[in-house]
Amino acid sequence: MRFYTTQHSYYCGIDLHARSLHVCILDETGETILHREIKARPEPLLNLLTPYIGNIVVGVECMHCWYWVSDFCAQHGIDFILGHALYMKAIHGGKAKNDRIDSYKL
């Protein structure tokens, strides 16, 4: 298993669903900058990420609809990380689980 070790000013975790995205952006100190649910479309995602492009990495869990986010990030020059769902113990090992928590842990 390989780990992503590059440092960024901002980190974005996205909990993916067919119709919505739960987006969480943290700064380099771990403070939450933004935590929001948006429609699963490129335009709302671009509106959220535009101020951070060039200084952010986006991480998602390997689920059924991750591919369009990967293509979106490649198109806009955003670093993208795909995590395997079974290896994300921070999400699956917790007692409380919901979309807001998942996007923060990603």
C-alpha positions as CSV (number, residue, x, y, z in Angstrom):
1,M,0.0,0.0,0.0
2,R,1.3,3.5,-0.9
3,F,0.7,6.6,1.1
4,Y,0.4,10.1,-0.2
5,T,2.9,12.3,1.6
6,T,2.9,15.6,-0.3
7,Q,2.1,18.6,1.9
8,H,-0.5,21.1,0.8
9,S,-2.0,24.3,2.3
10,Y,-5.5,22.8,2.1
11,Y,-7.0,19.4,2.1
12,C,-10.4,18.4,0.8
13,G,-12.4,15.3,1.7
14,I,-15.5,14.4,-0.3
15,D,-18.1,11.9,0.7
16,L,-19.6,10.9,-2.6
17,H,-23.2,10.1,-3.4
18,A,-25.1,9.8,-6.6
19,R,-26.9,13.1,-6.1
20,S,-24.9,15.0,-3.5
21,L,-21.4,15.6,-2.2
22,H,-20.4,16.3,1.4
23,V,-17.3,18.5,1.1
24,C,-15.0,19.3,3.9
25,I,-11.9,21.6,3.5
26,L,-9.2,21.7,6.1
27,D,-6.2,24.0,6.3
28,E,-2.7,22.8,7.0
29,T,-3.2,23.0,10.8
30,G,-6.4,20.8,10.6
31,E,-8.9,23.6,11.2
32,T,-12.1,23.3,9.3
33,I,-12.4,26.0,6.6
34,L,-15.6,24.8,4.9
35,H,-18.1,21.9,5.5
36,R,-21.0,21.8,3.1
37,E,-23.3,19.5,1.2
38,I,-23.7,20.4,-2.5
39,K,-25.2,18.8,-5.6
40,A,-23.0,16.2,-7.3
41,R,-22.2,18.3,-10.3
42,P,-19.0,19.9,-11.5
43,E,-20.2,23.6,-11.3
44,P,-21.0,23.7,-7.5
45,L,-17.7,21.8,-6.8
46,L,-15.7,24.2,-8.9
47,N,-17.4,27.2,-7.1
48,L,-16.2,25.7,-3.8
49,L,-12.7,24.8,-4.9
50,T,-11.8,27.8,-7.0
51,P,-10.2,29.9,-4.2
52,Y,-7.9,26.9,-3.3
53,I,-6.8,25.7,-6.7
54,G,-3.1,25.2,-6.8
55,N,-2.9,24.7,-3.0
56,I,-5.3,21.8,-2.4
57,V,-5.5,18.1,-2.7
58,V,-8.9,16.3,-3.0
59,G,-9.4,12.9,-1.5
60,V,-12.4,10.6,-2.1
61,E,-13.3,7.0,-1.1
62,C,-13.4,4.5,-4.0
63,M,-17.1,4.3,-4.5
64,H,-19.3,3.9,-7.5
65,C,-19.2,7.5,-8.7
66,W,-15.6,8.7,-8.0
67,Y,-14.5,8.7,-11.7
68,W,-16.1,12.1,-12.6
69,V,-14.4,13.8,-9.6
70,S,-11.1,12.4,-10.8
71,D,-11.7,13.7,-14.3
72,F,-12.8,17.1,-12.9
73,C,-9.6,17.4,-10.8
74,A,-7.4,16.5,-13.7
75,Q,-9.1,19.0,-15.9
76,H,-8.6,21.8,-13.3
77,G,-5.0,20.9,-12.2
78,I,-6.1,19.7,-8.8
79,D,-4.2,16.9,-7.0
80,F,-6.5,13.9,-6.5
81,I,-6.2,10.9,-4.2
82,L,-8.4,7.9,-4.4
83,G,-8.6,5.8,-1.2
84,H,-9.7,2.2,-1.0
85,A,-12.8,1.9,1.2
86,L,-11.6,-1.1,3.1
87,Y,-8.4,0.6,4.2
88,M,-10.1,3.7,5.6
89,K,-10.3,2.5,9.2
90,A,-10.7,6.1,10.4
91,I,-14.2,6.0,8.8
92,H,-15.2,2.4,9.3
93,G,-13.8,2.0,12.8
94,G,-15.7,4.8,14.4
95,K,-18.9,4.4,16.5
96,A,-20.6,7.4,14.9
97,K,-20.8,7.4,11.1
98,N,-22.6,9.9,8.9
99,D,-21.7,11.8,5.7
100,R,-20.5,14.9,7.5
101,I,-18.0,12.8,9.6
102,D,-17.0,10.8,6.6
103,S,-16.1,13.9,4.6
104,Y,-14.0,15.3,7.5
105,K,-12.1,12.0,8.0
106,L,-11.4,11.7,4.3
